[in-house]
Amino acid sequence: MSFRKVNIIILVLAVALFLLVLHHNFLSLSSLLRNEVTDSGIVGPQPIDFVPNALRHAVDGRQEEIPVVIAASEDRLGGAIAAINSIQHNTRSNVIFYIVTLNNTADHLRSWLNSDSLKSIRYKIVNFDPKLLEGKVKEDPDQGESMKPLTFARFYLPILVPSAKKAIYMDDDVIVQGDILALYNTALKPGHAAAFSEDCDSASTKVVIRGAGNQERIRKLSMKASTCSFNPGVFVANLTEWKRQNITNQLEKWMKLNVEEGLYSRTLAGSITTPPLLIVFYQQHSTIDPMWNVRHLGSSAGKRYSPQFVKAAKLLHWNGHLKPWGRTASYTDVWEKWYIPDPTGKFNLIRRYTEISNIK
């Protein structure tokens, strides 16, 4: 064999080896991109974790994905865990949880989600950057406690679940006893971006209107104090319509105006999250079945519910100052059925028997 032929063979082998290495690197990169969640260009919330765990139930791959958004703060993390567990165990649907938290809580949350009881869920942890609220929220010295950034996560649903056309948002102080698919299938009227549970007993709208006093901007809205309010702790969102109407921008507009003019900061007993929603969605929202938001379990009113009614509820909501991980809320035994102890030991339930045992 001539020297020239040997060189050609070596060259061909070298090219083949190069192409093989290139192909291997390309496959590795493709695999990485499939497993790693990236949303470049998003300002504020950033996906930082995605776990497509095998589902506990056999799920038809053709089923529509149901995005459920829950905010999870460090001091209430047990609530979010219980809510997620209750949803997962009462449905056979293809649910994916978008768990919104602050960066310093992500590791704690991830370790909890790795518990054996939760390994069947599919979830994405999303870091909420408080800088997103700069110029839109200010501390109210009259309230006596710091502003909680995660209460505003619901304002940014299209960023949290950018590829979804529809999503469910719920607070962390709930337990779901029905199939979440039924709530997801709530029919929204044309032109409506969200469906809430009406709350005709709430003073929220009345306080916004009467508390605004001479605020011209509020009076121009022609909001009537007699109109039923709604509870924003559980709702279904049509994200296509939300984007079309720029709902997030509308909410931010009222946030900024409140910072500049003090429209409603002192009117709602500590909540500066609810008024923008009440204003933007005033008479422009659909309704969900009231059994999908049985409220007031976090106040003395919850004690009036019968055990039969509580059992029949599709969703129980401990809104109010008394939380089910505390010692004085109503029907804490129902909530505790879905609670999973914190493997790190950081989050502990407060119970009367704990206090008694400590005294002994």
Secondary structure by P-SEA (a helix, b strand, c coil): ccaaaaaaaaaaaaaaaaaaaaaaaaaaaaaaaaacccccccccccccccccccccccccccccbbbbbbbbcccaaaaaaaaaaaaaaacccbbbbbbbbcccaaaaaaaaaaccccccbbbbbbbbbccccccccccccccccccccccccccccccccccccccccccccccccccccccccccccccccbbbbbbcccaaaaaaaaaacccaaaaaaccccccbbbbccccccaaaaaaaaaaaaaaaaaaaaaaaccccccccccccccaaaaaaacccccccccccccccccccccccccaaaaaaccbbbbcccccccccccccccccccccccccccccccccaaaaaaaac
